[in-house]
Amino acid sequence: MQANLGNSLRIRFELTGSQHDLDEAIDASREAAIWASRPLRDPQLAQVLSNFGLALLARFELAGSQK
């Protein structure tokens, strides 16, 4: 559930540019990654980590454009 929320917030950030959405996406994705990485929790761990990485990449790109 957190993975879907994180991905949706990241997509909304891409559409609106809202820093708050991006911060919330990263928080939700981090929680999903922690939960999914526990033994026998989520067979979609790779996808969860990919979504988390995309959110972090978006933050990096945003920070770079503000320099």
C-alpha positions, -999 to 999 in steps of 0.1 A, spaced: 0 0 0 28 24 9 45 16 -24 15 27 -44 11 58 -23 48 67 -28 46 61 -65 14 81 -69 29 111 -50 60 110 -71 39 111 -103 19 140 -88 51 158 -81 62 153 -117 29 169 -128 27 198 -103 63 203 -91 52 203 -55 82 198 -32 58 186 -5 45 158 -27 81 147 -34 90 147 3 59 126 11 67 102 -18 101 96 -4 88 90 31 61 66 18 86 48 -5 111 44 23 85 29 46 75 5 18 111 -5 12 117 -12 49 85 -33 51 91 -52 18 127 -60 27 118 -80 58 120 -118 52 91 -133 32 72 -100 31 69 -89 -5 79 -106 -37 78 -72 -54 108 -59 -34 127 -50 -66 98 -28 -78 95 -12 -44 132 -4 -43 130 9 -79 102 33 -70 121 45 -40 151 51 -62 131 71 -87 118 93 -59 153 99 -46 165 107 -82 137 132 -86 149 150 -54 185 149 -66 175 164 -99 154 191 -82 182 200 -58 206 203 -87 183 226 -107 181 250 -77 218 257 -75 
